[in-house]
Amino acid sequence: MEALKKEHQLIVSVSPHVKSEETTSRIMWTVSLALLPAFLAGVYFFGPKALLITAVCIVSCMVFENLYMKIVGKKPVAGDGSAFLTGLLLGMNMPASLWSFSPFTAHVPVIASFVAVVITKQLFGGLGFNVFNPALIGRAFALISWPKAMTIWNEPTAALLAMDAKTTATPLGILKEEGVAKLLEVFGDKMSLYQHLLTGNRAGSIGETSAIALLIGGLFLLAKRYISWHIPVSFLATASVIAWVFGGKGALFTGDPVVHLLSGGMMLGAWFMATDYVTSPSMRKGQIVFGIGCGFLTMLIRLKGGFPEGVMFAILIMNCFAPLIDRGFQAKVFGAVKQDKAKEATK
């Protein structure tokens, strides 16, 4: 009888009451795994310099995080995978031509890694407290500090042993400066253009060029339920509609949304950067608003701004509004009564 009573005892404990086997470390390493197809595609198309630049970013992020934790007297946390993921994302957002531009730009990934990990993440309180996406702040700092080096693009070499390649413009750069006719002239017909954008055989940052590889990684995270559809779908859908309505020349509803979806950092940003747990809203309705804002700002910059690309700036701007969006879509507390209703009930 006593054994039966013990078996059916009600255990009272503090929240959370729903347990999960998922840990921060497991999530970080799984996201890094999801980025592997796009990273390998970048190494294939841009050669060993792509591998080297990304490796420098990863090692720098992990070293800076460990050094910072030792300086402040805290236990090193580089093994949780967050610094590795930040370095991987930062490296994938770098141009492979960075070190081809000048030997004096070899320090750029190192300094960008310091800004990403120490200034953007650790000085704000560490993992879970940063306001902005660390990898994007690192890239933004590099772009502002070394604009010429960060906007020179290599042609894809499709050769692992090639150390040098010709420079060229990105599809978005051609589209903004010379229009869709020049873009089709460079890539052939429209289907050939789509094929190049899907596979990654075009100029761009190391990890953003292969849309199909990024889509595979994003769908993997979606299937694992590490992310939900709300941010990427609302991001991509908003960008598509605006590109279709306003992206053409001379008339409405003549733009090509497919080119905008597959070009630049759209896929990398929508699936891997905007969905960052810390810097995006946690409420589902808020995530949709966040995604719509990212898509709108991306296309506003692409179509009307001075830069051909707007994904990085759009996500960082929306990071500022994430807490406000969450506050506006706060879930109602079960059993809570508004103060005015409570006063009426006591009268």
KAMOVEN-V70198 format. One record per residue. N is the residue number from 1. RES is the residue in one small letter. PSI is psi as a letter, one per 20 degrees, with the letter a starting at -180 (* if undefined). OMEGA is omega in degrees with one decimal (none if undefined). Layout:
((N	RES	PSI	OMEGA) (N	RES	PSI	OMEGA))
This chain:
((1	m	g	178.4) (2	e	h	178.8) (3	a	h	-179.9) (4	l	h	179.0) (5	k	g	179.2) (6	k	h	-178.4) (7	e	h	-176.9) (8	h	k	178.3) (9	q	q	175.9) (10	l	o	-178.4) (11	i	p	179.2) (12	v	p	-179.4) (13	s	r	178.9) (14	v	r	177.9) (15	s	q	2.4) (16	p	q	-178.7) (17	h	i	177.0) (18	v	o	-176.6) (19	k	q	178.0) (20	s	q	177.3) (21	e	i	-178.6) (22	e	p	176.6) (23	t	r	177.3) (24	t	g	-179.5) (25	s	g	-178.5) (26	r	h	179.4) (27	i	g	-177.7) (28	m	g	-179.1) (29	w	h	177.8) (30	t	g	176.5) (31	v	g	176.4) (32	s	h	176.9) (33	l	h	179.6) (34	a	h	178.4) (35	l	i	-174.7) (36	l	g	179.4) (37	p	g	-179.9) (38	a	h	178.8) (39	f	g	179.4) (40	l	h	176.5) (41	a	h	178.2) (42	g	g	178.0) (43	v	h	179.8) (44	y	g	-174.8) (45	f	h	-173.8) (46	f	i	172.2) (47	g	a	-173.3) (48	p	h	177.9) (49	k	h	176.7) (50	a	g	177.6) (51	l	g	-177.0) (52	l	g	-179.7) (53	i	g	-179.9) (54	t	g	178.7) (55	a	g	178.5) (56	v	g	178.4) (57	c	g	-178.8) (58	i	g	-178.9) (59	v	g	-179.4) (60	s	g	180.0) (61	c	g	-178.6) (62	m	h	179.3) (63	v	g	-179.0) (64	f	h	179.3) (65	e	g	178.2) (66	n	g	179.4) (67	l	g	-179.8) (68	y	g	-178.4) (69	m	h	177.3) (70	k	h	-179.4) (71	i	g	-178.7) (72	v	j	176.1) (73	g	k	179.1) (74	k	r	-179.8) (75	k	p	178.2) (76	p	p	-176.9) (77	v	j	-177.1) (78	a	h	-179.6) (79	g	i	179.7) (80	d	i	175.0) (81	g	i	-176.9) (82	s	g	178.5) (83	a	h	176.9) (84	f	g	-179.1) (85	l	g	177.7) (86	t	g	178.2) (87	g	h	178.8) (88	l	g	179.3) (89	l	g	178.8) (90	l	g	178.6) (91	g	h	180.0) (92	m	i	176.8) (93	n	j	178.7) (94	m	q	172.9) (95	p	q	179.6) (96	a	i	-178.7) (97	s	j	-173.0) (98	l	g	-177.7) (99	w	i	173.6) (100	s	h	-176.8) (101	f	g	-179.9) (102	s	q	177.0) (103	p	i	-178.6) (104	f	i	177.9) (105	t	j	-179.7) (106	a	h	-179.0) (107	h	i	-174.9) (108	v	g	178.8) (109	p	h	-179.3) (110	v	g	-179.7) (111	i	g	177.8) (112	a	h	177.8) (113	s	g	177.1) (114	f	g	179.1) (115	v	g	-177.6) (116	a	g	-171.6) (117	v	g	-173.8) (118	v	g	-174.3) (119	i	g	-174.0) (120	t	h	-174.8) (121	k	f	-171.0) (122	q	g	-179.0) (123	l	i	175.2) (124	f	j	177.5) (125	g	i	179.4) (126	g	a	-176.2) (127	l	p	179.3) (128	g	i	-177.2) (129	f	i	-178.3) (130	n	q	-178.5) (131	v	h	-175.2) (132	f	q	175.9) (133	n	o	-174.5) (134	p	g	-178.2) (135	a	h	-179.8) (136	l	h	176.4) (137	i	g	176.8) (138	g	g	179.5) (139	r	g	179.3) (140	a	g	177.8) (141	f	g	179.1) (142	a	g	-179.0) (143	l	g	179.4) (144	i	h	-175.6) (145	s	h	-179.0) (146	w	m	-173.1) (147	p	h	-178.3) (148	k	g	-179.5) (149	a	h	-176.9) (150	m	i	-179.6) (151	t	k	171.2) (152	i	p	-172.2) (153	w	p	176.1) (154	n	q	166.8) (155	e	q	175.9) (156	p	p	-178.3) (157	t	h	-175.1) (158	a	k	179.3) (159	a	o	-175.0) (160	l	h	-175.1) (161	l	i	-177.1) (162	a	p	-179.8) (163	m	i	-178.6) (164	d	q	179.0) (165	a	r	177.6) (166	k	q	177.0) (167	t	q	-179.1) (168	t	r	177.5) (169	a	q	175.0) (170	t	r	176.2) (171	p	g	179.0) (172	l	h	177.6) (173	g	g	177.8) (174	i	g	-178.6) (175	l	g	-177.0) (176	k	g	-174.3) (177	e	h	-171.4) (178	e	i	174.3) (179	g	r	-174.9) (180	v	h	-179.9) (181	a	g	178.2) (182	k	h	178.6) (183	l	g	178.3) (184	l	h	178.1) (185	e	h	-178.5) (186	v	g	-173.6) (187	f	i	-176.3) (188	g	b	179.3) (189	d	r	-174.7) (190	k	h	-179.8) (191	m	h	177.2) (192	s	h	176.8) (193	l	g	179.3) (194	y	h	-179.1) (195	q	g	178.8) (196	h	g	-179.7) (197	l	h	179.8) (198	l	g	-174.3) (199	t	h	-178.3) (200	g	j	-178.9) (201	n	m	-179.6) (202	r	r	-178.0) (203	a	q	178.6) (204	g	a	175.8) (205	s	r	-172.0) (206	i	g	-172.6) (207	g	j	-175.1) (208	e	i	-168.4) (209	t	h	-175.7) (210	s	n	-178.1) (211	a	h	-177.7) (212	i	h	178.3) (213	a	h	177.9) (214	l	h	178.8) (215	l	h	177.0) (216	i	g	178.8) (217	g	g	178.9) (218	g	g	178.7) (219	l	h	175.8) (220	f	g	177.6) (221	l	h	177.9) (222	l	g	179.1) (223	a	h	178.4) (224	k	i	-178.5) (225	r	k	173.1) (226	y	h	172.2) (227	i	r	174.1) (228	s	r	-175.1) (229	w	i	-165.9) (230	h	g	-178.1) (231	i	g	-177.1) (232	p	g	-178.1) (233	v	g	179.2) (234	s	h	176.6) (235	f	g	-175.9) (236	l	h	-179.5) (237	a	g	179.4) (238	t	g	178.7) (239	a	h	-179.7) (240	s	g	-178.4) (241	v	g	-179.1) (242	i	g	177.9) (243	a	g	179.9) (244	w	g	-176.0) (245	v	g	-171.1) (246	f	i	-173.6) (247	g	i	-179.8) (248	g	r	179.4) (249	k	p	172.1) (250	g	i	-177.8) (251	a	q	177.5) (252	l	q	175.5) (253	f	k	178.9) (254	t	j	-179.3) (255	g	r	178.7) (256	d	n	-178.2) (257	p	h	-177.6) (258	v	g	179.5) (259	v	g	-179.3) (260	h	h	179.7) (261	l	h	-174.4) (262	l	i	-177.0) (263	s	r	174.7) (264	g	b	-177.3) (265	g	k	-175.5) (266	m	g	-177.1) (267	m	g	178.6) (268	l	g	-179.5) (269	g	g	-175.3) (270	a	g	-174.3) (271	w	h	-170.3) (272	f	h	-176.4) (273	m	g	-179.1) (274	a	h	-177.6) (275	t	j	178.3) (276	d	p	-175.7) (277	y	g	-171.1) (278	v	g	-170.2) (279	t	j	177.2) (280	s	q	-179.8) (281	p	q	178.9) (282	s	h	179.7) (283	m	q	-174.9) (284	r	g	178.9) (285	k	h	177.3) (286	g	h	178.0) (287	q	h	177.8) (288	i	g	177.0) (289	v	g	178.3) (290	f	g	179.4) (291	g	g	178.0) (292	i	g	178.5) (293	g	g	178.1) (294	c	g	-179.9) (295	g	g	-179.5) (296	f	g	-178.0) (297	l	h	177.5) (298	t	g	-177.8) (299	m	h	176.7) (300	l	g	178.9) (301	i	g	-179.0) (302	r	g	-173.4) (303	l	h	-173.1) (304	k	i	-176.6) (305	g	r	-179.3) (306	g	i	178.4) (307	f	q	175.5) (308	p	h	-178.1) (309	e	q	-177.6) (310	g	j	-175.3) (311	v	g	-177.4) (312	m	g	-178.5) (313	f	h	-178.6) (314	a	g	-178.5) (315	i	g	-179.9) (316	l	h	177.1) (317	i	g	-179.5) (318	m	h	173.2) (319	n	h	179.6) (320	c	h	-174.3) (321	f	i	-176.1) (322	a	g	178.4) (323	p	h	179.4) (324	l	g	178.3) (325	i	g	178.0) (326	d	h	179.7) (327	r	h	179.8) (328	g	h	-179.0) (329	f	k	179.1) (330	q	p	177.0) (331	a	q	177.5) (332	k	p	179.2) (333	v	p	-177.5) (334	f	p	177.8) (335	g	i	-179.1) (336	a	q	179.7) (337	v	p	178.5) (338	k	q	-173.9) (339	q	g	-178.8) (340	d	h	177.8) (341	k	h	179.7) (342	a	h	179.1) (343	k	g	178.6) (344	e	h	-178.2) (345	a	h	-178.4) (346	t	i	-179.3) (347	k	*	none))
